[in-house]
Amino acid sequence: MGFGKKTDYPTGRVLDLDKSYRYIIKPAAKDAGYQCVRADEIQHAGNINVPMYQQLLTADVVIADVSTYNPNAFYELGVRHALKPYTTITIAEDKMVFPFDIGQIAIRKYQHLGEGIDFGEVERMRAELSEAILVVGAQAKYDSPVYTFLRDLHPPVVAKEEAERALLSSPGAPGAAASQPTIRMLMDQAEAAFTRDDFLGAKNLLAIVRSMMPNDSFVAQKYALATYKSRVPTPEAALHEAGEILEALQPSTSTDAETLGLYGAVHKHLWECTEDPAHLDKAIWAHEKGFYVRNDYYNGINMAFLLNLRAARRKTAEPAEAVADAICARRIRRRVLSLCEELLNAGSRHQDADDYWIRATLAEAYFGLGDEVKGQEHLDAAKALPGVDLWKLKSTGEQLASLKELLPQVPLDHVRFVGAAG
């Protein structure tokens, strides 16, 4: 499976696959009496593909989560089916539309809510998956279409010496590349660095991960975020470097809302450094595209803020355009309110729903619409949440201070509406 947040391109939704693994897959394996390991948890020296293929061959059971059209997961599932006639389990998020003939493959589906997973769904799927692990581990029943159709085929057998080396290098084996940090360890250290505002430390750790997984979009996104927040060697240089990292993800054609949101943030800050209107336009374009792809509050609230910013700059030279931007910003904020309130209403059912950003976004939306009472109410609720990272509070404060300077954006009496009555 993939790890981190991945975009399901047919629907535009972003799924946090770490939550699928942490809440469902790993506990289900443990309940069934198995040790569970994912590729990013394997200790290794050198090429990650070596221990990964060893595990695809030697693991007692393999679970493949093929959600979000992840080509690596599909390929590794195919490798396992070619190597083993049975003990492979395939799962996927329930909105996944399969791109291949699955007549001979049993797919167990679960419901993912994006940033969170419903607690009842976690319990249901964990029990179902644990039972499936026990069943496939106890009986030799074909689940590979390769061996189902090619009845005379015999699975490969490695030489005894090779098997012993694979066993010694497997996760948990004594001395198994013990000095080598896993990808998971490095990612956890990077997240801890983010929490304490050590963005340069996070960048250095993520640079190592990226060298190990150069084509992973989630790693590239986190690396770009750490890069521009590090402000090294200068804020502007860091932003340009982050922009180059994101350009490799092709934002002009991408439908990944995470990539687009970061691209918008980078160009927003570049505009602040340079006051070049091209950066402001590019930031609005990126957040607008991300918002319409994903219908998410992050891109929406940032798009509204940037529209107000552009409206303030246009109010003298282009008053009609300024009013259009200001009105569009209000409409976007109303949509953001609906999105956030819907998430809060469902929040008690989510595992790890990000209540801080939801409430902080509600506060900004209400302030932007002129309702200071409700804005302050949600801001106080956001600040009162336990364990909120300092950088989140700082980011919210800076955005609200800037918004206060912009509003009211453009008086409507600056524009004559042609054809209006009176």
Residue, then its C-alpha position, 0 to 999 in steps of 0.5 A: m500500500g501507499f503511505g501518507k496522504k494520497t489522492d484518489y484521482p477519479t474522485g479528487r478525494v485525499l485519503d490518509l492511508d496511514k490511518s488505514y494502516r494504523y487503525i485497521i490493518k496492523p491491529a487486525a494482523k496483531d489480533a490474528g497473531y501475526q507480526c505486521v510490517r509495511a515497506d516503510e517499516i523495514q530496516h534495510a541498507g541500500n535498495i528498498n526493493v531487495p527486502m520488499y521482494q523478499q517479503l513478497l516471497t516469504a511473508d506468511v500473509v500479504i495484505a494489499d490495499v490498492s485504494t487510490y489507483n496506486p500503481n506500486a501497490f497494484y504491481e506488488l500485488g501482481v508480483r505476490h500473485a505470481l509468486k504465491p498461489y494463496t495467502t494474499i488478501t486484497i482490500a480497497e476503499d469502497k469508492m474504488v473503481f477497479p481498472f482490471d478484471i477482478g472476477q477471480i479476486a476477492i476484494r474486501k472493501y472499507q469506507h474511508l472518510g478522507e482525513g478520518i475514518d468512522f470509528g464504527e467502520v474501523e471496528r467492523m473492518r478490523a474484525e473482518l480483516s482479522e478473521a480473513i487473515l486467520v482463514v487464509g493462513a490456515q487453509a491452502k485455497y488459491d486466491s491468485p488468478v495466476y495459479t487458478f488458471l495455470r494449474d500446472l504451475h509450481p511456485p518458485v522455491v529459493a535455495k536454502e542459503e538464500a532463504e536463510r539470508a532472507l530470514l535473517s534480514s526480515p523485520g524483527a530478526p536479530g541484528a537485521a540492519a539494526s543501524q539503518p533507520t526505516i522510512r517510517m522512523l525518518m518520517d516520524q522524526a520529520e513530523a516531530a521536527f515540524t511540531r517543534d518548528d524545526f523546519l530545517g531539521a524536517k527538511n534534512l530528514l525528508a531529503i533522506v526519505r526522498s532519496m529513498m523514494p524519489n517518486d512518492s508525491f506525499v514525500a515530495q509535498k512534505y519536503a516542499l512544505a519543510t523547504y519553504k518554512s525553513r526560510v534557508p538560506t533566505p525566505e525568497a530562495a527557500l520559496h523558489e526551491a520549494g516551487e521547483i520541488l512542486e513543479a516536478l509534480q506538474p501542478s499545471t495538469s495535476t488534480d492532486a489538491e495537496t500539490l495545488g494547495l502547496y503550490g498556491a501557498v508558495h506563490k502567495h508567499l512569493w507575492e509577499c516577498t516580491e509584490d509581483p502580481a503574477h505570483l498572486d494570480k498564480a496563487i489564486w489559480a492554484h487554490e481555485k483549481g484545488f478547491y474545485v477538484r476537492n471541494d475542501y476548506y483549506n483551498g477554499i479559505n485561502m482562495a477567498f483570502l487571496l481574492n480579497l487581497r487582489a480586490a484591495r489592489r484593484k479597487t482604484a484601477e479596476p473597480a468592477e474587477a475588484v467588486a467581482d473578486a470581493i463578491c466571489a470571496r464571500r460566496i466561497r466563504r459561505r461554501v467553506l462554512s457549510l463544509c466545515e460545519e458538516l465536518l464538525n457535525a461528523g467529527s465525533r465519528h472520525q479517528d483523528a479529525d483535524d478539529y483545530w484547522i476546521r475550527a480555525t477555518l470557521a473562525e476565518a470564514y465568519f470574520g471574513l463575512g463580518d460576523e465577529v461574534k461567531g468568528q471569535e467563538h470558533l477561534d477561542a474553541a480552536k485555541a482551547l483544543p489540547g496539544v495544538d502545535l505552535w506553528k498552527l497558532k502562529s499561521t492562524g494569527e498571521q492570516l487573521a491579522s492580514l484579513k483584518e487589514l483587508l476588510p472591508q475590501v471594496p465599497l460597492d459605490h465604487v462601481r456603477f452597475v450598467g442597466a440596473a434600475g434607478 
